[in-house]
Amino acid sequence: MNEANDLTINISDKLRKILRSINDPISNAILDNTIIGSTPGGSDITYLDCFDNKDKNDKISFLPANKVGPDMGDPFSAKGRQEISVGRIVNRLFPDKFTQPQIEKFVNDFKAELKKALVNLELVKGEEIRYWYLEDHYANKKQGDVNSSCMKGDKAQKFFDIYVKNPEKCNLLVLLNEDNKLMGRALVWVGMRKPTGRVYMDRIYTINDADKKLYIDYAIDHKWLYKAQQVMHNASYIDEGKTFFSSVSIQLDPVDHKLYPSLDTLSYYTPTTGRLASNAGNYIPNHPRIQLNGVNGQPQKVDR
């Protein structure tokens, strides 16, 4: 059996990633002491890990010193592992080092980061966009603005060709639960015409309003532009924390799809050129523009 003062504090790669994301005095102390090998007072626990279970997002599992041995196999799944609350393990590793407010903040940050790690956000394109728009695949058919969308029904399925037929330009970021049911969706436009070359995340629709933050965090992590206000028409966007009040546009294949979905931001389309934008643009003879915000698939012609 290892003596406490000689016991190396090991942590899983998953837990290490979460601690690095938090980046506060407590997370840094744990990371620092896994490097030097022990806490200042020695430790009687090691092989720390977090759970792949949202119901245990305030728990950490560990292996007691007396269970560590050459024949234990994988220590992160070894027999004898125990669990402890995140707050208690801080006091166990660093007695009287941190204040209660510091510990409470760390626990809240830990839970938030773990939730992000457990979230299944997936970028899809092509016919998968049509699939995930249909309400039959929603986790809940009553709650949230995703269920207020006029595009959720079976009748709207034939409107989505402008998305499906432009897979290199139009993606859908879907949030799925453990049962592979949709919790949220947001169109993602790749290779914008304006701002040039950027990726833009359009309006976010979710069952739980709090999950919109998961989308925004995802966009920030990937250095995407994202819609500043989750409402129709407003084209302002956020880029690296700054809000820009400007139009946005993208170049699609020039095709008249006949039927169209209702678009929140990029609602003006010129079928002969493929320009899709948040404003109508300049009138060009023989290049009629249409506005895409009807609920029955029928676009409206834009006057000169």
Number of C-alpha atoms within 10 A of each C-alpha: 9 13 12 18 14 13 19 23 23 23 19 13 12 14 18 18 13 20 22 12 14 16 14 14 13 20 19 14 17 20 19 13 16 18 12 11 16 23 23 12 11 17 21 21 25 24 22 23 21 23 17 13 12 14 8 14 21 19 21 19 22 24 23 17 18 13 18 19 11 7 9 13 11 9 21 18 14 15 12 13 17 12 16 13 14 21 19 15 18 20 15 14 21 18 13 10 11 13 9 12 9 14 18 13 13 22 21 15 19 23 18 16 18 25 16 18 15 15 16 16 20 12 16 17 21 19 14 13 24 20 13 21 24 17 19 15 16 22 18 16 14 11 14 16 14 26 19 13 14 14 22 20 13 12 13 20 18 12 21 21 20 19 23 18 17 16 18 14 19 23 23 24 22 25 24 20 16 10 7 12 17 25 23 28 26 20 22 24 24 19 18 19 17 16 15 11 11 15 22 27 24 26 23 25 25 22 23 14 14 9 17 20 12 16 24 19 13 16 20 16 9 10 14 21 26 25 22 20 15 16 14 14 16 18 25 18 21 20 16 11 9 10 14 14 12 13 17 20 25 24 19 23 15 14 14 15 12 12 17 24 24 23 20 17 25 26 22 24 29 23 19 14 16 15 20 28 23 22 18 19 15 8 12 10 7 7 11 16 25 19 23 23 21 16 17 15 20 17 21 13 13 14 9 10
